[in-house]
Amino acid sequence: MNFEGTYVAMVTPFDNKGNIDEEGLRSNINYLIDKGVNGLVGAGTTGESATITHDEHKQIIEVLVDEVDGRVETIAGTGSNSTSEALNLTKFAQDIGVDAALVITPYYNKPQQHALVNHYQAVGTCDLPIIAYNVPSRTGVNMDVETIVEIANIDNIDAVKEASGNVDKVSDIYNALLAEGLEDDFNILSGEDSLTLPIMAVGGTGVISASANIDAKRMVLMVDSILNDDYDRAFELHNEMLELIRALFIESNPVPVKTSMNLMGLPAGDLRAPLAPMKEENLEVLKKALKNAELI
């Protein structure tokens, strides 16, 4: 499967009792589709996957597929630090009918590079396109370039969401794929919103974006501009969004994103503990950025 464009790492809205706000989730899905996004990711890191139950995880995936109804691509976050759990969640997502799965590298247990290959070989037995997710700041493990190229040769592993923050590494991944003749069969997606422009300039084909929950219109315009080789317009949009993107990561994701959505009147609700409300001084920085972006 070819992954190209703007995909939104959606928040999981909660109601005032702490349960999933299903109506709010459906509303957010339609809001983002109306903004022109190419796909939606449910139950990923921005969706607080670490603190939702397995039943809630499945509920989010079911609502996502049902509400989207084929209008954009649907991607289910199905990763775990347990290979068997990741495999079971991916099989569930496959049966529900998602278009693809986003599978994070196992966290906390810090598997070796060859163990990461084994992990993706196991998950790749599902009949579903899979995006590997490399985010060492969250997991404690960083996939090497050689490991990413090795998993690119596994059936059904079709892309990587690269969030190591290293643009040079993206260049190395792309050149290694090129050497293997895999550049058209395996996509690199930005996992760092502020680095999407440079990542796409050196071989990326799109972004899985948390900030697009807040400013999907501009993110879509920037990514589409890059895909159409209009780098002058992309550079303008990058600079327009930069203050907001930085503010949205001033504290742990998705704390500022959910705070912004609540300020904008979009369904988000509270955070699951141990995440907590923003510090007042950071909240003021966020409000200023939202006002400057004309979003509140």
Secondary structure as UniProt FT lines:
FT   STRAND          5..9
FT   TURN            16..17
FT   HELIX           22..34
FT   TURN            35..36
FT   STRAND          39..42
FT   TURN            45..51
FT   HELIX           54..68
FT   TURN            69..70
FT   STRAND          73..77
FT   HELIX           83..96
FT   STRAND          100..104
FT   HELIX           113..123
FT   TURN            124..125
FT   STRAND          130..134
FT   HELIX           136..139
FT   HELIX           145..152
FT   TURN            155..156
FT   STRAND          157..162
FT   HELIX           167..180
FT   TURN            183..185
FT   STRAND          187..190
FT   HELIX           193..195
FT   HELIX           196..201
FT   TURN            202..203
FT   STRAND          206..209
FT   HELIX           212..227
FT   TURN            228..229
FT   HELIX           231..248
FT   TURN            253..254
FT   HELIX           255..264
FT   TURN            273..274
FT   HELIX           280..292
FT   TURN            293..294
//
